[in-house]
Every structure is written in C-alpha cells, then in structure tokens.
Amino acid sequence: MPSRFHNVVLTGACGGLGQALARSLLAQGSAVALVGLQHPVLRSLAALAPGRTAIYTPDVADSAAMQAMAADWMARHGLPDLVIANAGVAGGFDTAQAQDLAVLRRMLEINLLGVATTFQPFLAAAGARPDEPLALVGVASIAGWRGLPGNGAYCASKAGLIAYLQSLRAELRGAAATVHTVSPGYLRTPLTAGNRFAMPGLLEPDAAARMLLAGVAAGREHIVLPRRTGWLASALACLPARWHDALLLRQPRKPRPGEAGATPIPGLPPSTHKKHP
C-alpha cells in the first residue's frame, strides 16, 4: 500500500524504532533522509533504495549541523511532508552523583533540544509555502507522563518534550503543518535491553512503526504505543502519589552510564562512562 508521505526526514534512524520506520517508509516508496550516528547501519538502510535516500550523521543538538542537513536534503528533494524527530537516549540518573549531571545535560540536549533543532529549518522553509502539508512528529515516551525513581533525567527530557510539542501544536493551529506527539511504552530495542524491571506491553519495533505511521496518516495528535500500556499508566496515575511512589520504589533502577546493561549516550565526557562498582 503506497504511503501518503512521499518525502520524509527521520532522525534516530539507527535505533530499533528508527530502523523499523525507515524500512517501512522505503518499502512504501517514500524518499527518506536517514539521520543517525552509526554509518554502517545507515548504509545498509540506504541500500534498500539508493535513489531515494541520503545519509547524514550530525549531532542533533547542533543547530548549524541540522540546518546544513536540512538545506542539503531540500536541495535534493524539496520540502518534506513528514519529519520524524525520533533521536533519543536513555539512562539511569542519580542526583547525588556529580558525574550524572552531565548525563542530565546531554539527555536534555538530545531528547528535547534535538527535536527543536530538527523541526526548525523545515518550519522556516514551510513559512514561504504555507499551504503545503507538513507533519511534525516528536517521539516522546510514557515516561514523560510521570517521574520514575532513578530515571529523572529521561523522564524530565520527555516531559519537557511533551510540553514543547503542546506549545508548538497550539502555535500552528489553523496552519497546514500539524504536530503529533508519540508516547511509546516499552519497545524491544537497545534502549530497553538493559532494563532490569518488568516491561508490560513490550512491543516489537516493526509493530510500533506501523502504528505510528498509521496514526500520523489518520491525523491523530496523540499516539500511544501500544494503547493498553497508556491505559495502565493512566490507571496507576489515579493512585495517591504516596502509593504510586511506594509501588515504583520496589522496582529495580534503570542502569546508569558505566553500569552493566547501560546504553551508551553519545557526547558524554569519558569519565561518565567509567564502570561503577
């Protein structure tokens, strides 16, 4: 079935969800700008449709680099009709540890600032062509709905992203550009591989990609993957905060950078990745 999206920019294309999105879009005939940091992974995706892809490896928090990427892609293919800001990192966080402050800073740069730097050049270009449709998709998380013990940096970055997308959506009401907030629960990707706690509703990336693209195509502004995990999170949020906290405190913490099972966060000082006892 052909995609309604013909020209797509996708950040975080190397991750589990990003690769699934790239494969699905390319199979449907879309031209896709593949933005990520792992060149071999990007090359393998580009090989699926060499004439409809380009590879970019900027730091998504670097606005100049993202503007250069956008300018190059638009010179080749024009203004995209879909921009998916999917790049993100995750990791445990302990405020008592000085080295973890760098984790918070870097997570905010990638997970929050990186979405704005992804959208900005395309929104600027769309201003000259206000009648052309542009779907802006920010991949947040159910973890942004409420803080989780030991996960403060990630939760804060995703909560901030949800609020940013709400603001942007309000600003663009009545325009051809639309804003879509995606809140995945647990996906079977490298970001969750080291988790030591229960992950209800664990979803495969290919299924999540299908749900995400179908939701955006249907015009849904809020997309939860899968919906049943969102219902569970909403039900837990109805508990008194003291009960909710007590329940969460019984769960193992997400590994911090340097601990076994932690996922790498690009751009962190080397000392942050040292093994912790």
N, C-alpha and C positions, 0 to 999 in steps of 0.2 A: 504494500500500500504506500503510495508516494507521501512524503512528508509535506505538511503545509509550510514548513520552513525550508527555504532554499539557500540561505546564506547565514551561517552560524559561527559565532565566536565562542569557544569553550576553554575556560581556564581549568586547571587541575585535571588535565586530560590524562595524566599518568596514573591517577588513583583508580581504585576499583570502580566507583561510580562514574568517574570521568571516562575511563576506557569503555565502559558499557554504553554510555551516552554517545561517544564517538562512533562506535561500531554501529549502533542503531541509526544514527543520523546519516552516516555514509552509506549504509545499506538502502536507505530510503532516497538517496540521490542528492542529499544536501552537500554544498561546499562548506568545509569546516576548517576554521583556523584552530590548530592544535597548540594550546599554550600549556607548557609544563616545564619541568626541570630535568627529566630523565630522557636524554636524547634517543637512546636505543628504543625505548617504549614508543616515543613519538614517531620514530622512523617506521616501526612495524605497523602503526596505525595508518600513517600516510601511505604506506604501500598498498593499502586496501583500495585507494582511489587517488592515484598520484596527480591527476589533473584537477582534483577538487580540494586539495589540502595544501596547507603551508605550515611549517614548524616554527614555533617561537619559544624562546627559553628565558624570558625576563623574570626578574623578581617582581611579583605582582604588587608589592608595596612601593615600587619605584615608579612614580608617575611619569617621568620622562621616558623611561623604557616602555611603559604601557602605551603612551601616546605614539611612540615610534612604531610599535607593533600594530596599533590601530591604523595608523596612516598607511603602512605598507599593505595591510590586508585590504583596506578600502580602495587603494590604488589598483589592486588586482581584481577585486570582486564587487566593489561598491559597498553601500551601507548595508550592514546585516539586518535581517528581520528577527533574529534571535541572538541574544547574548546571555550566556550562562556563566555566572561567576561561581564556580564550583571549587576553586582552590581553597584548601583549608588544612590546618594541622591540629593535632590534639595531643594532650599530655597531662599528667597529674601536676599538681601545684601545691606548694606549702609556703604560706606567707612567712613563716618563721625562718625560712632558709633564704639567705641573701641572694644566692645564685639563681633562685627561682624567679626573682623579679625580672630577670632578662627573659625568662620564659613568658611571663605575662606580657611584657612589651612586644616580643616578637609575635605572639599569638594574636594580639590586637592588630599588629601591622598586617599580618597575612589574612586573618579571618574577617576583619572589619574594614580597615583602610583599603585592603586589596580589592574589595568589592567596589568601593567608590572609584578607585583608580581604573578599574575595568570598565565601569559604565561611562565615566566622564567623557572620554573622547568621542564615543558613539552618540551620546546625548548632545554634545556640542555640534556634531555633524548633522544630527537629526533636526536641529533647530532651523537649518536652512531648508529642510524638506519636511515640514510639519505634518503633511498628510500621509507620509509613508509609515506603515506599521512597524513598531519596534517593541519586541517583548524582552524585558529585562528580568532575568531570573537570578535570585540570590539564594544560595543553598545554606540555610541556617541549620537548626537542629532542635529537636525536642528538649535537648539540654539547655537551650536558651529560655525555656519557659519557667524554670526554677533552678536555683543554685543547688549543686550537689557537693557533698563533702569531698574534699581532696581534688576537686575539679573546677575550682573557682576561676582560673584563667580562661578555660574553654567556655564555661557557662557564661562568663561576662562577655566574651567576644561574640558569642552567638546571640545573647540577649541584646547587646548593642546593635548587632546586625538587624535583628527583627525590628527594633525601633527605627533604625535608619531606613529600612525598606518601607515602613509605615509612613514615614515622613515623605519619602520620595514619591510614594503612591499618591499621597494627598496633593503634592505639588503638580503631578501630571494628570490629575482628574480632568477629563474632557479632551485630552490630547490623544494622538494616535499611539503614543508609547504607553505600554502597560507594565506594571510591576508585579512580580509573582514571588511570594515567599515560600520556599520549600523547607519543611521541617522533617528530616528523616529521623527515624528512631535508630535501631541498631541494624547496620548493614554489614554483611560479611566482607570486609575489606581490611587492608593492612592497618587502618586506624583503630580497628576493634580487635585485631588478632591477639594483642597482649592483655586484653581485659580479663580480670580475674573474678568478675561478678556476673550474676545472671543477666542475660540479654533477651528478655521476652520479645517475641515477634521478629526475631532475626530474619532479615530479608536478603535475598541474593541480589547483587548489583544489577543484573540484566532485568529482573522484575522491577526493581526500583526505577531504572531508566525508562522502561515502558510507561510506568505510572506517571513519572514526572512529565514526560513529553506529552502524554495524553491529557494530563491536567492543564498544562500550559495551552495546548491547542484548543481545549474546551473553554479557555478564558478564566480558569479558577485562579483567584488571587492568593489563596492559602492552600497548600498541598502538603498533606502529612503522609509519610511513607513508613509503614502501612498505617491505614486509618485506625486499626484496632489498637496499635501502640499509643496513638494520640488519645484514644478514649481511656486507656489505662492511666496515662499520665494525668489527664484531666480529673479522673476519679480520685487519684491519690492527692491531687491538689486540693480536694474538698476536705481532706483531713485537717484537724488543727495542726498548726505548724510544729508544735512540740512532738506530736505523734509522728508526723511525717519525718522530722529530723531523726527521731529515735529509730525509725524503720531504716532510713538510709545509712545511719551510722553503723548498722550491723553488716553492711556490705563491704567487701574488700575495696581498697582505693585503686584508682587508675594509676599505673606506673608513671613515676616522674622521669624526666630525661636522666639517663645514667643508670636507671634501674632495669632489671630484667623485664623484657617484654615491652619496653617503651618504644614508641615510634619516633624516628628522627624528625627534628624540626630544623629546616634549613635556615642558616643565618645566625644560629645561636653561637655565643662565644664557646671556644673549645672546652673551657673549664666546666661549662654547664653539662657537658656530655660525659664527664668523668663518672666512673662507676661508683655508686653509693653502696655503703655496707647494708 
